[in-house]
Amino acid sequence: MTSFSVKFPQVASFGHTVSHAKNRRNRAFKYNLQTVTMVGDDGKKLKMRVPARMLRTMKKNGVVKKAAAAK
């Protein structure tokens, strides 16, 4: 496994919070970050915080094992 480092923006996107009276306030949609421990080719453990959507992709591609990500 090669080195895997990803930088994310602070927020995923922007939108509005809409009240019952239809008042709109700005809000930021944040990433659903999960802590994952991966093992590299050299046997060293690497802890990363990745979004849940990327975690699904990493499981699908075999970068992270399914048991390692589940708690």
CHARMM-style PDB file with segment names, atoms N, HN, CA, C and O in Angstrom:
ATOM      1  N   MET     1       0.836  -1.171   0.000  1.00  0.00      PROA
ATOM      2  CA  MET     1       0.000   0.000   0.000  1.00  0.00      PROA
ATOM      3  C   MET     1       0.886   1.241   0.000  1.00  0.00      PROA
ATOM      4  O   MET     1       1.820   1.336   0.796  1.00  0.00      PROA
ATOM      5  N   THR     2       0.606   2.166  -0.863  1.00  0.00      PROA
ATOM      6  HN  THR     2      -0.153   2.089  -1.509  1.00  0.00      PROA
ATOM      7  CA  THR     2       1.359   3.401  -0.904  1.00  0.00      PROA
ATOM      8  C   THR     2       0.859   4.336   0.177  1.00  0.00      PROA
ATOM      9  O   THR     2      -0.156   4.076   0.824  1.00  0.00      PROA
ATOM     10  N   SER     3       1.585   5.429   0.366  1.00  0.00      PROA
ATOM     11  HN  SER     3       2.409   5.640  -0.159  1.00  0.00      PROA
ATOM     12  CA  SER     3       1.146   6.385   1.373  1.00  0.00      PROA
ATOM     13  C   SER     3      -0.190   6.985   0.953  1.00  0.00      PROA
ATOM     14  O   SER     3      -0.414   7.262  -0.226  1.00  0.00      PROA
ATOM     15  N   PHE     4      -1.051   7.177   1.901  1.00  0.00      PROA
ATOM     16  HN  PHE     4      -0.869   6.951   2.858  1.00  0.00      PROA
ATOM     17  CA  PHE     4      -2.412   7.620   1.617  1.00  0.00      PROA
ATOM     18  C   PHE     4      -2.711   8.818   2.489  1.00  0.00      PROA
ATOM     19  O   PHE     4      -3.048   8.664   3.663  1.00  0.00      PROA
ATOM     20  N   SER     5      -2.593  10.005   1.931  1.00  0.00      PROA
ATOM     21  HN  SER     5      -2.319  10.130   0.977  1.00  0.00      PROA
ATOM     22  CA  SER     5      -2.910  11.201   2.699  1.00  0.00      PROA
ATOM     23  C   SER     5      -3.850  12.075   1.879  1.00  0.00      PROA
ATOM     24  O   SER     5      -3.610  12.338   0.701  1.00  0.00      PROA
ATOM     25  N   VAL     6      -4.898  12.508   2.512  1.00  0.00      PROA
ATOM     26  HN  VAL     6      -5.093  12.294   3.470  1.00  0.00      PROA
ATOM     27  CA  VAL     6      -5.908  13.306   1.829  1.00  0.00      PROA
ATOM     28  C   VAL     6      -6.220  14.508   2.689  1.00  0.00      PROA
ATOM     29  O   VAL     6      -6.392  14.379   3.902  1.00  0.00      PROA
ATOM     30  N   LYS     7      -6.296  15.680   2.073  1.00  0.00      PROA
ATOM     31  HN  LYS     7      -6.157  15.784   1.089  1.00  0.00      PROA
ATOM     32  CA  LYS     7      -6.702  16.896   2.769  1.00  0.00      PROA
ATOM     33  C   LYS     7      -8.115  17.238   2.334  1.00  0.00      PROA
ATOM     34  O   LYS     7      -8.451  17.123   1.155  1.00  0.00      PROA
ATOM     35  N   PHE     8      -8.939  17.655   3.272  1.00  0.00      PROA
ATOM     36  HN  PHE     8      -8.667  17.749   4.229  1.00  0.00      PROA
ATOM     37  CA  PHE     8     -10.306  18.017   2.992  1.00  0.00      PROA
ATOM     38  C   PHE     8     -10.525  19.472   3.339  1.00  0.00      PROA
ATOM     39  O   PHE     8      -9.880  19.995   4.248  1.00  0.00      PROA
ATOM     40  N   PRO     9     -11.429  20.137   2.627  1.00  0.00      PROA
ATOM     41  CA  PRO     9     -11.824  21.482   3.065  1.00  0.00      PROA
ATOM     42  C   PRO     9     -12.530  21.400   4.417  1.00  0.00      PROA
ATOM     43  O   PRO     9     -12.931  20.316   4.842  1.00  0.00      PROA
ATOM     44  N   GLN    10     -12.681  22.525   5.086  1.00  0.00      PROA
ATOM     45  HN  GLN    10     -12.355  23.405   4.740  1.00  0.00      PROA
ATOM     46  CA  GLN    10     -13.303  22.519   6.410  1.00  0.00      PROA
ATOM     47  C   GLN    10     -14.755  22.054   6.356  1.00  0.00      PROA
ATOM     48  O   GLN    10     -15.205  21.318   7.234  1.00  0.00      PROA
ATOM     49  N   VAL    11     -15.486  22.479   5.333  1.00  0.00      PROA
ATOM     50  HN  VAL    11     -15.120  23.077   4.619  1.00  0.00      PROA
ATOM     51  CA  VAL    11     -16.897  22.110   5.224  1.00  0.00      PROA
ATOM     52  C   VAL    11     -17.149  21.492   3.864  1.00  0.00      PROA
ATOM     53  O   VAL    11     -16.470  21.809   2.888  1.00  0.00      PROA
ATOM     54  N   ALA    12     -18.138  20.600   3.809  1.00  0.00      PROA
ATOM     55  HN  ALA    12     -18.689  20.342   4.602  1.00  0.00      PROA
ATOM     56  CA  ALA    12     -18.457  19.924   2.565  1.00  0.00      PROA
ATOM     57  C   ALA    12     -19.183  20.859   1.607  1.00  0.00      PROA
ATOM     58  O   ALA    12     -18.858  20.906   0.420  1.00  0.00      PROA
ATOM     59  N   SER    13     -20.160  21.602   2.112  1.00  0.00      PROA
ATOM     60  HN  SER    13     -20.424  21.565   3.075  1.00  0.00      PROA
ATOM     61  CA  SER    13     -20.892  22.553   1.275  1.00  0.00      PROA
ATOM     62  C   SER    13     -21.650  23.521   2.178  1.00  0.00      PROA
ATOM     63  O   SER    13     -21.664  23.369   3.399  1.00  0.00      PROA
ATOM     64  N   PHE    14     -22.275  24.510   1.563  1.00  0.00      PROA
ATOM     65  HN  PHE    14     -22.264  24.633   0.570  1.00  0.00      PROA
ATOM     66  CA  PHE    14     -23.048  25.499   2.295  1.00  0.00      PROA
ATOM     67  C   PHE    14     -24.510  25.387   1.911  1.00  0.00      PROA
ATOM     68  O   PHE    14     -24.842  24.906   0.828  1.00  0.00      PROA
ATOM     69  N   GLY    15     -25.378  25.831   2.798  1.00  0.00      PROA
ATOM     70  HN  GLY    15     -25.108  26.222   3.678  1.00  0.00      PROA
ATOM     71  CA  GLY    15     -26.804  25.808   2.520  1.00  0.00      PROA
ATOM     72  C   GLY    15     -27.526  26.700   3.515  1.00  0.00      PROA
ATOM     73  O   GLY    15     -26.934  27.624   4.072  1.00  0.00      PROA
ATOM     74  N   HSD    16     -28.786  26.429   3.734  1.00  0.00      PROA
ATOM     75  HN  HSD    16     -29.267  25.678   3.282  1.00  0.00      PROA
ATOM     76  CA  HSD    16     -29.593  27.213   4.645  1.00  0.00      PROA
ATOM     77  C   HSD    16     -30.299  26.309   5.644  1.00  0.00      PROA
ATOM     78  O   HSD    16     -30.693  25.189   5.321  1.00  0.00      PROA
ATOM     79  N   THR    17     -30.453  26.816   6.865  1.00  0.00      PROA
ATOM     80  HN  THR    17     -30.132  27.726   7.128  1.00  0.00      PROA
ATOM     81  CA  THR    17     -31.351  26.227   7.833  1.00  0.00      PROA
ATOM     82  C   THR    17     -32.676  26.956   7.669  1.00  0.00      PROA
ATOM     83  O   THR    17     -32.716  28.183   7.762  1.00  0.00      PROA
ATOM     84  N   VAL    18     -33.748  26.237   7.430  1.00  0.00      PROA
ATOM     85  HN  VAL    18     -33.716  25.240   7.354  1.00  0.00      PROA
ATOM     86  CA  VAL    18     -35.045  26.857   7.169  1.00  0.00      PROA
ATOM     87  C   VAL    18     -35.974  26.532   8.332  1.00  0.00      PROA
ATOM     88  O   VAL    18     -36.221  25.363   8.628  1.00  0.00      PROA
ATOM     89  N   SER    19     -36.487  27.570   8.990  1.00  0.00      PROA
ATOM     90  HN  SER    19     -36.287  28.520   8.749  1.00  0.00      PROA
ATOM     91  CA  SER    19     -37.396  27.377  10.119  1.00  0.00      PROA
ATOM     92  C   SER    19     -38.815  27.141   9.622  1.00  0.00      PROA
ATOM     93  O   SER    19     -39.087  27.195   8.423  1.00  0.00      PROA
ATOM     94  N   HSD    20     -39.699  26.883  10.553  1.00  0.00      PROA
ATOM     95  HN  HSD    20     -39.478  26.839  11.528  1.00  0.00      PROA
ATOM     96  CA  HSD    20     -41.100  26.655  10.203  1.00  0.00      PROA
ATOM     97  C   HSD    20     -41.714  27.906   9.566  1.00  0.00      PROA
ATOM     98  O   HSD    20     -42.607  27.811   8.725  1.00  0.00      PROA
ATOM     99  N   ALA    21     -41.222  29.078   9.979  1.00  0.00      PROA
ATOM    100  HN  ALA    21     -40.497  29.156  10.663  1.00  0.00      PROA
ATOM    101  CA  ALA    21     -41.709  30.351   9.429  1.00  0.00      PROA
ATOM    102  C   ALA    21     -40.973  30.728   8.150  1.00  0.00      PROA
ATOM    103  O   ALA    21     -41.109  31.849   7.657  1.00  0.00      PROA
ATOM    104  N   LYS    22     -40.193  29.791   7.612  1.00  0.00      PROA
ATOM    105  HN  LYS    22     -40.083  28.881   8.012  1.00  0.00      PROA
ATOM    106  CA  LYS    22     -39.440  29.971   6.361  1.00  0.00      PROA
ATOM    107  C   LYS    22     -38.325  31.016   6.468  1.00  0.00      PROA
ATOM    108  O   LYS    22     -37.894  31.574   5.459  1.00  0.00      PROA
ATOM    109  N   ASN    23     -37.863  31.278   7.692  1.00  0.00      PROA
ATOM    110  HN  ASN    23     -38.213  30.826   8.512  1.00  0.00      PROA
ATOM    111  CA  ASN    23     -36.688  32.133   7.850  1.00  0.00      PROA
ATOM    112  C   ASN    23     -35.458  31.319   7.486  1.00  0.00      PROA
ATOM    113  O   ASN    23     -35.341  30.160   7.882  1.00  0.00      PROA
ATOM    114  N   ARG    24     -34.557  31.904   6.748  1.00  0.00      PROA
ATOM    115  HN  ARG    24     -34.652  32.846   6.426  1.00  0.00      PROA
ATOM    116  CA  ARG    24     -33.372  31.186   6.290  1.00  0.00      PROA
ATOM    117  C   ARG    24     -32.120  31.745   6.943  1.00  0.00      PROA
ATOM    118  O   ARG    24     -31.891  32.954   6.969  1.00  0.00      PROA
ATOM    119  N   ARG    25     -31.311  30.820   7.475  1.00  0.00      PROA
ATOM    120  HN  ARG    25     -31.497  29.838   7.454  1.00  0.00      PROA
ATOM    121  CA  ARG    25     -30.010  31.180   8.047  1.00  0.00      PROA
ATOM    122  C   ARG    25     -28.956  30.348   7.352  1.00  0.00      PROA
ATOM    123  O   ARG    25     -29.208  29.202   6.978  1.00  0.00      PROA
ATOM    124  N   ASN    26     -27.770  30.923   7.175  1.00  0.00      PROA
ATOM    125  HN  ASN    26     -27.566  31.853   7.478  1.00  0.00      PROA
ATOM    126  CA  ASN    26     -26.676  30.184   6.551  1.00  0.00      PROA
ATOM    127  C   ASN    26     -26.182  29.094   7.484  1.00  0.00      PROA
ATOM    128  O   ASN    26     -26.135  29.273   8.701  1.00  0.00      PROA
ATOM    129  N   ARG    27     -25.819  27.974   6.904  1.00  0.00      PROA
ATOM    130  HN  ARG    27     -25.858  27.829   5.915  1.00  0.00      PROA
ATOM    131  CA  ARG    27     -25.216  26.893   7.674  1.00  0.00      PROA
ATOM    132  C   ARG    27     -24.217  26.173   6.795  1.00  0.00      PROA
ATOM    133  O   ARG    27     -24.253  26.279   5.569  1.00  0.00      PROA
ATOM    134  N   ALA    28     -23.331  25.442   7.436  1.00  0.00      PROA
ATOM    135  HN  ALA    28     -23.302  25.356   8.432  1.00  0.00      PROA
ATOM    136  CA  ALA    28     -22.323  24.664   6.715  1.00  0.00      PROA
ATOM    137  C   ALA    28     -22.567  23.191   6.974  1.00  0.00      PROA
ATOM    138  O   ALA    28     -22.740  22.772   8.118  1.00  0.00      PROA
ATOM    139  N   PHE    29     -22.582  22.409   5.909  1.00  0.00      PROA
ATOM    140  HN  PHE    29     -22.442  22.749   4.979  1.00  0.00      PROA
ATOM    141  CA  PHE    29     -22.682  20.967   6.033  1.00  0.00      PROA
ATOM    142  C   PHE    29     -21.279  20.435   6.234  1.00  0.00      PROA
ATOM    143  O   PHE    29     -20.411  20.643   5.385  1.00  0.00      PROA
ATOM    144  N   LYS    30     -21.041  19.754   7.338  1.00  0.00      PROA
ATOM    145  HN  LYS    30     -21.745  19.585   8.027  1.00  0.00      PROA
ATOM    146  CA  LYS    30     -19.703  19.261   7.660  1.00  0.00      PROA
ATOM    147  C   LYS    30     -19.572  17.790   7.295  1.00  0.00      PROA
ATOM    148  O   LYS    30     -20.567  17.088   7.117  1.00  0.00      PROA
ATOM    149  N   TYR    31     -18.333  17.337   7.186  1.00  0.00      PROA
ATOM    150  HN  TYR    31     -17.524  17.907   7.330  1.00  0.00      PROA
ATOM    151  CA  TYR    31     -18.074  15.949   6.851  1.00  0.00      PROA
ATOM    152  C   TYR    31     -18.371  15.046   8.044  1.00  0.00      PROA
ATOM    153  O   TYR    31     -18.228  15.462   9.194  1.00  0.00      PROA
ATOM    154  N   ASN    32     -18.783  13.820   7.770  1.00  0.00      PROA
ATOM    155  HN  ASN    32     -18.900  13.482   6.836  1.00  0.00      PROA
ATOM    156  CA  ASN    32     -19.014  12.809   8.788  1.00  0.00      PROA
ATOM    157  C   ASN    32     -17.698  12.042   8.948  1.00  0.00      PROA
ATOM    158  O   ASN    32     -17.519  10.982   8.349  1.00  0.00      PROA
ATOM    159  N   LEU    33     -16.779  12.577   9.756  1.00  0.00      PROA
ATOM    160  HN  LEU    33     -16.925  13.438  10.243  1.00  0.00      PROA
ATOM    161  CA  LEU    33     -15.443  12.005   9.875  1.00  0.00      PROA
ATOM    162  C   LEU    33     -15.439  10.796  10.805  1.00  0.00      PROA
ATOM    163  O   LEU    33     -16.041  10.815  11.879  1.00  0.00      PROA
ATOM    164  N   GLN    34     -14.753   9.752  10.371  1.00  0.00      PROA
ATOM    165  HN  GLN    34     -14.264   9.737   9.499  1.00  0.00      PROA
ATOM    166  CA  GLN    34     -14.596   8.524  11.139  1.00  0.00      PROA
ATOM    167  C   GLN    34     -13.102   8.247  11.299  1.00  0.00      PROA
ATOM    168  O   GLN    34     -12.324   8.488  10.375  1.00  0.00      PROA
ATOM    169  N   THR    35     -12.701   7.747  12.452  1.00  0.00      PROA
ATOM    170  HN  THR    35     -13.332   7.551  13.203  1.00  0.00      PROA
ATOM    171  CA  THR    35     -11.307   7.389  12.681  1.00  0.00      PROA
ATOM    172  C   THR    35     -11.099   5.944  12.259  1.00  0.00      PROA
ATOM    173  O   THR    35     -11.828   5.049  12.688  1.00  0.00      PROA
ATOM    174  N   VAL    36     -10.093   5.723  11.409  1.00  0.00      PROA
ATOM    175  HN  VAL    36      -9.501   6.450  11.061  1.00  0.00      PROA
ATOM    176  CA  VAL    36      -9.819   4.400  10.859  1.00  0.00      PROA
ATOM    177  C   VAL    36      -8.357   4.081  11.092  1.00  0.00      PROA
ATOM    178  O   VAL    36      -7.501   4.949  10.919  1.00  0.00      PROA
ATOM    179  N   THR    37      -8.055   2.856  11.480  1.00  0.00      PROA
ATOM    180  HN  THR    37      -8.750   2.151  11.620  1.00  0.00      PROA
ATOM    181  CA  THR    37      -6.680   2.392  11.623  1.00  0.00      PROA
ATOM    182  C   THR    37      -6.372   1.460  10.464  1.00  0.00      PROA
ATOM    183  O   THR    37      -7.057   0.458  10.254  1.00  0.00      PROA
ATOM    184  N   MET    38      -5.329   1.804   9.713  1.00  0.00      PROA
ATOM    185  HN  MET    38      -4.773   2.617   9.883  1.00  0.00      PROA
ATOM    186  CA  MET    38      -4.911   0.984   8.586  1.00  0.00      PROA
ATOM    187  C   MET    38      -3.522   0.448   8.866  1.00  0.00      PROA
ATOM    188  O   MET    38      -2.760   1.043   9.628  1.00  0.00      PROA
ATOM    189  N   VAL    39      -3.195  -0.670   8.254  1.00  0.00      PROA
ATOM    190  HN  VAL    39      -3.814  -1.154   7.636  1.00  0.00      PROA
ATOM    191  CA  VAL    39      -1.875  -1.266   8.395  1.00  0.00      PROA
ATOM    192  C   VAL    39      -1.183  -1.167   7.047  1.00  0.00      PROA
ATOM    193  O   VAL    39      -1.721  -1.606   6.030  1.00  0.00      PROA
ATOM    194  N   GLY    40       0.019  -0.586   7.041  1.00  0.00      PROA
ATOM    195  HN  GLY    40       0.456  -0.229   7.866  1.00  0.00      PROA
ATOM    196  CA  GLY    40       0.773  -0.430   5.808  1.00  0.00      PROA
ATOM    197  C   GLY    40       1.524  -1.693   5.440  1.00  0.00      PROA
ATOM    198  O   GLY    40       1.463  -2.695   6.153  1.00  0.00      PROA
ATOM    199  N   ASP    41       2.237  -1.640   4.317  1.00  0.00      PROA
ATOM    200  HN  ASP    41       2.286  -0.826   3.738  1.00  0.00      PROA
ATOM    201  CA  ASP    41       3.018  -2.786   3.870  1.00  0.00      PROA
ATOM    202  C   ASP    41       4.142  -3.126   4.849  1.00  0.00      PROA
ATOM    203  O   ASP    41       4.513  -4.290   5.004  1.00  0.00      PROA
ATOM    204  N   ASP    42       4.675  -2.098   5.503  1.00  0.00      PROA
ATOM    205  HN  ASP    42       4.374  -1.153   5.377  1.00  0.00      PROA
ATOM    206  CA  ASP    42       5.758  -2.321   6.451  1.00  0.00      PROA
ATOM    207  C   ASP    42       5.265  -2.775   7.821  1.00  0.00      PROA
ATOM    208  O   ASP    42       6.076  -3.011   8.716  1.00  0.00      PROA
ATOM    209  N   GLY    43       3.964  -2.902   7.999  1.00  0.00      PROA
ATOM    210  HN  GLY    43       3.305  -2.711   7.271  1.00  0.00      PROA
ATOM    211  CA  GLY    43       3.404  -3.388   9.251  1.00  0.00      PROA
ATOM    212  C   GLY    43       3.082  -2.294  10.250  1.00  0.00      PROA
ATOM    213  O   GLY    43       2.576  -2.591  11.333  1.00  0.00      PROA
ATOM    214  N   LYS    44       3.356  -1.039   9.926  1.00  0.00      PROA
ATOM    215  HN  LYS    44       3.767  -0.797   9.047  1.00  0.00      PROA
ATOM    216  CA  LYS    44       3.065   0.063  10.837  1.00  0.00      PROA
ATOM    217  C   LYS    44       1.586   0.429  10.748  1.00  0.00      PROA
ATOM    218  O   LYS    44       0.984   0.424   9.674  1.00  0.00      PROA
ATOM    219  N   LYS    45       1.019   0.748  11.916  1.00  0.00      PROA
ATOM    220  HN  LYS    45       1.508   0.752  12.788  1.00  0.00      PROA
ATOM    221  CA  LYS    45      -0.367   1.170  11.961  1.00  0.00      PROA
ATOM    222  C   LYS    45      -0.446   2.663  11.673  1.00  0.00      PROA
ATOM    223  O   LYS    45       0.383   3.447  12.135  1.00  0.00      PROA
ATOM    224  N   LEU    46      -1.446   3.034  10.912  1.00  0.00      PROA
ATOM    225  HN  LEU    46      -2.119   2.397  10.536  1.00  0.00      PROA
ATOM    226  CA  LEU    46      -1.642   4.421  10.531  1.00  0.00      PROA
ATOM    227  C   LEU    46      -3.077   4.797  10.854  1.00  0.00      PROA
ATOM    228  O   LEU    46      -4.013   4.195  10.326  1.00  0.00      PROA
ATOM    229  N   LYS    47      -3.259   5.802  11.730  1.00  0.00      PROA
ATOM    230  HN  LYS    47      -2.499   6.291  12.159  1.00  0.00      PROA
ATOM    231  CA  LYS    47      -4.590   6.266  12.087  1.00  0.00      PROA
ATOM    232  C   LYS    47      -4.940   7.457  11.222  1.00  0.00      PROA
ATOM    233  O   LYS    47      -4.156   8.395  11.079  1.00  0.00      PROA
ATOM    234  N   MET    48      -6.136   7.405  10.646  1.00  0.00      PROA
ATOM    235  HN  MET    48      -6.773   6.642  10.762  1.00  0.00      PROA
ATOM    236  CA  MET    48      -6.591   8.494   9.787  1.00  0.00      PROA
ATOM    237  C   MET    48      -8.033   8.829  10.114  1.00  0.00      PROA
ATOM    238  O   MET    48      -8.789   7.993  10.607  1.00  0.00      PROA
ATOM    239  N   ARG    49      -8.396  10.071   9.829  1.00  0.00      PROA
ATOM    240  HN  ARG    49      -7.781  10.750   9.428  1.00  0.00      PROA
ATOM    241  CA  ARG    49      -9.793  10.488   9.923  1.00  0.00      PROA
ATOM    242  C   ARG    49     -10.281  10.738   8.516  1.00  0.00      PROA
ATOM    243  O   ARG    49      -9.800  11.642   7.833  1.00  0.00      PROA
ATOM    244  N   VAL    50     -11.234   9.940   8.084  1.00  0.00      PROA
ATOM    245  HN  VAL    50     -11.625   9.206   8.639  1.00  0.00      PROA
ATOM    246  CA  VAL    50     -11.742  10.039   6.718  1.00  0.00      PROA
ATOM    247  C   VAL    50     -13.261  10.175   6.757  1.00  0.00      PROA
ATOM    248  O   VAL    50     -13.899   9.692   7.692  1.00  0.00      PROA
ATOM    249  N   PRO    51     -13.845  10.824   5.757  1.00  0.00      PROA
ATOM    250  CA  PRO    51     -15.301  10.905   5.691  1.00  0.00      PROA
ATOM    251  C   PRO    51     -15.914   9.526   5.469  1.00  0.00      PROA
ATOM    252  O   PRO    51     -15.271   8.635   4.915  1.00  0.00      PROA
ATOM    253  N   ALA    52     -17.153   9.358   5.902  1.00  0.00      PROA
ATOM    254  HN  ALA    52     -17.676  10.082   6.352  1.00  0.00      PROA
ATOM    255  CA  ALA    52     -17.834   8.074   5.776  1.00  0.00      PROA
ATOM    256  C   ALA    52     -17.962   7.646   4.322  1.00  0.00      PROA
ATOM    257  O   ALA    52     -17.878   6.455   4.023  1.00  0.00      PROA
ATOM    258  N   ARG    53     -18.161   8.583   3.424  1.00  0.00      PROA
ATOM    259  HN  ARG    53     -18.229   9.550   3.667  1.00  0.00      PROA
ATOM    260  CA  ARG    53     -18.291   8.254   2.008  1.00  0.00      PROA
ATOM    261  C   ARG    53     -16.980   7.692   1.456  1.00  0.00      PROA
ATOM    262  O   ARG    53     -16.986   6.744   0.670  1.00  0.00      PROA
ATOM    263  N   MET    54     -15.858   8.281   1.874  1.00  0.00      PROA
ATOM    264  HN  MET    54     -15.853   9.051   2.513  1.00  0.00      PROA
ATOM    265  CA  MET    54     -14.563   7.770   1.419  1.00  0.00      PROA
ATOM    266  C   MET    54     -14.256   6.431   2.070  1.00  0.00      PROA
ATOM    267  O   MET    54     -13.605   5.580   1.463  1.00  0.00      PROA
ATOM    268  N   LEU    55     -14.718   6.235   3.300  1.00  0.00      PROA
ATOM    269  HN  LEU    55     -15.246   6.926   3.793  1.00  0.00      PROA
ATOM    270  CA  LEU    55     -14.506   4.970   3.991  1.00  0.00      PROA
ATOM    271  C   LEU    55     -15.184   3.829   3.236  1.00  0.00      PROA
ATOM    272  O   LEU    55     -14.622   2.740   3.123  1.00  0.00      PROA
ATOM    273  N   ARG    56     -16.386   4.075   2.720  1.00  0.00      PROA
ATOM    274  HN  ARG    56     -16.842   4.960   2.812  1.00  0.00      PROA
ATOM    275  CA  ARG    56     -17.078   3.062   1.921  1.00  0.00      PROA
ATOM    276  C   ARG    56     -16.264   2.714   0.673  1.00  0.00      PROA
ATOM    277  O   ARG    56     -16.156   1.545   0.302  1.00  0.00      PROA
ATOM    278  N   THR    57     -15.695   3.731   0.032  1.00  0.00      PROA
ATOM    279  HN  THR    57     -15.783   4.681   0.333  1.00  0.00      PROA
ATOM    280  CA  THR    57     -14.895   3.499  -1.170  1.00  0.00      PROA
ATOM    281  C   THR    57     -13.630   2.729  -0.832  1.00  0.00      PROA
ATOM    282  O   THR    57     -13.217   1.848  -1.587  1.00  0.00      PROA
ATOM    283  N   MET    58     -13.005   3.057   0.311  1.00  0.00      PROA
ATOM    284  HN  MET    58     -13.341   3.772   0.924  1.00  0.00      PROA
ATOM    285  CA  MET    58     -11.784   2.368   0.713  1.00  0.00      PROA
ATOM    286  C   MET    58     -12.071   0.901   1.030  1.00  0.00      PROA
ATOM    287  O   MET    58     -11.260   0.034   0.706  1.00  0.00      PROA
ATOM    288  N   LYS    59     -13.215   0.610   1.659  1.00  0.00      PROA
ATOM    289  HN  LYS    59     -13.875   1.314   1.921  1.00  0.00      PROA
ATOM    290  CA  LYS    59     -13.592  -0.776   1.941  1.00  0.00      PROA
ATOM    291  C   LYS    59     -13.821  -1.542   0.639  1.00  0.00      PROA
ATOM    292  O   LYS    59     -13.408  -2.693   0.502  1.00  0.00      PROA
ATOM    293  N   LYS    60     -14.484  -0.888  -0.308  1.00  0.00      PROA
ATOM    294  HN  LYS    60     -14.820   0.047  -0.197  1.00  0.00      PROA
ATOM    295  CA  LYS    60     -14.793  -1.522  -1.586  1.00  0.00      PROA
ATOM    296  C   LYS    60     -13.523  -1.872  -2.355  1.00  0.00      PROA
ATOM    297  O   LYS    60     -13.461  -2.915  -3.005  1.00  0.00      PROA
ATOM    298  N   ASN    61     -12.506  -1.002  -2.284  1.00  0.00      PROA
ATOM    299  HN  ASN    61     -12.557  -0.155  -1.756  1.00  0.00      PROA
ATOM    300  CA  ASN    61     -11.256  -1.213  -3.002  1.00  0.00      PROA
ATOM    301  C   ASN    61     -10.265  -2.050  -2.211  1.00  0.00      PROA
ATOM    302  O   ASN    61      -9.195  -2.369  -2.729  1.00  0.00      PROA
ATOM    303  N   GLY    62     -10.582  -2.418  -0.971  1.00  0.00      PROA
ATOM    304  HN  GLY    62     -11.451  -2.159  -0.550  1.00  0.00      PROA
ATOM    305  CA  GLY    62      -9.714  -3.279  -0.191  1.00  0.00      PROA
ATOM    306  C   GLY    62      -8.606  -2.572   0.561  1.00  0.00      PROA
ATOM    307  O   GLY    62      -7.685  -3.224   1.052  1.00  0.00      PROA
ATOM    308  N   VAL    63      -8.672  -1.248   0.664  1.00  0.00      PROA
ATOM    309  HN  VAL    63      -9.421  -0.718   0.265  1.00  0.00      PROA
ATOM    310  CA  VAL    63      -7.637  -0.515   1.396  1.00  0.00      PROA
ATOM    311  C   VAL    63      -7.826  -0.710   2.899  1.00  0.00      PROA
ATOM    312  O   VAL    63      -6.854  -0.825   3.645  1.00  0.00      PROA
ATOM    313  N   VAL    64      -9.081  -0.746   3.332  1.00  0.00      PROA
ATOM    314  HN  VAL    64      -9.871  -0.652   2.725  1.00  0.00      PROA
ATOM    315  CA  VAL    64      -9.419  -0.938   4.745  1.00  0.00      PROA
ATOM    316  C   VAL    64     -10.275  -2.186   4.838  1.00  0.00      PROA
ATOM    317  O   VAL    64     -11.184  -2.391   4.034  1.00  0.00      PROA
ATOM    318  N   LYS    65      -9.979  -3.017   5.825  1.00  0.00      PROA
ATOM    319  HN  LYS    65      -9.241  -2.850   6.478  1.00  0.00      PROA
ATOM    320  CA  LYS    65     -10.794  -4.215   6.025  1.00  0.00      PROA
ATOM    321  C   LYS    65     -12.085  -3.834   6.717  1.00  0.00      PROA
ATOM    322  O   LYS    65     -12.131  -2.854   7.460  1.00  0.00      PROA
ATOM    323  N   LYS    66     -13.122  -4.596   6.479  1.00  0.00      PROA
ATOM    324  HN  LYS    66     -13.085  -5.392   5.876  1.00  0.00      PROA
ATOM    325  CA  LYS    66     -14.433  -4.271   7.021  1.00  0.00      PROA
ATOM    326  C   LYS    66     -14.455  -4.359   8.528  1.00  0.00      PROA
ATOM    327  O   LYS    66     -15.121  -3.551   9.176  1.00  0.00      PROA
ATOM    328  N   ALA    67     -13.746  -5.317   9.113  1.00  0.00      PROA
ATOM    329  HN  ALA    67     -13.205  -5.974   8.586  1.00  0.00      PROA
ATOM    330  CA  ALA    67     -13.745  -5.492  10.567  1.00  0.00      PROA
ATOM    331  C   ALA    67     -12.975  -4.368  11.246  1.00  0.00      PROA
ATOM    332  O   ALA    67     -13.300  -3.994  12.372  1.00  0.00      PROA
ATOM    333  N   ALA    68     -11.957  -3.822  10.578  1.00  0.00      PROA
ATOM    334  HN  ALA    68     -11.693  -4.127   9.662  1.00  0.00      PROA
ATOM    335  CA  ALA    68     -11.134  -2.784  11.196  1.00  0.00      PROA
ATOM    336  C   ALA    68     -11.899  -1.479  11.328  1.00  0.00      PROA
ATOM    337  O   ALA    68     -11.643  -0.714  12.258  1.00  0.00      PROA
ATOM    338  N   ALA    69     -12.819  -1.205  10.435  1.00  0.00      PROA
ATOM    339  HN  ALA    69     -13.027  -1.826   9.680  1.00  0.00      PROA
ATOM    340  CA  ALA    69     -13.536   0.052  10.469  1.00  0.00      PROA
ATOM    341  C   ALA    69     -14.762   0.004  11.373  1.00  0.00      PROA
ATOM    342  O   ALA    69     -15.196   1.045  11.868  1.00  0.00      PROA
ATOM    343  N   ALA    70     -15.319  -1.151  11.595  1.00  0.00      PROA
ATOM    344  HN  ALA    70     -14.967  -1.996  11.194  1.00  0.00      PROA
ATOM    345  CA  ALA    70     -16.513  -1.268  12.419  1.00  0.00      PROA
ATOM    346  C   ALA    70     -16.136  -1.306  13.902  1.00  0.00      PROA
ATOM    347  O   ALA    70     -15.132  -1.907  14.287  1.00  0.00      PROA
ATOM    348  N   LYS    71     -16.948  -0.663  14.712  1.00  0.00      PROA
ATOM    349  HN  LYS    71     -17.763  -0.175  14.399  1.00  0.00      PROA
ATOM    350  CA  LYS    71     -16.699  -0.676  16.151  1.00  0.00      PROA
ATOM    351  C   LYS    71     -17.907  -1.135  16.885  1.00  0.00      PROA
ATOM    352  OT1 LYS    71     -17.891  -1.213  18.113  1.00  0.00      PROA
TER     353      LYS     71
END
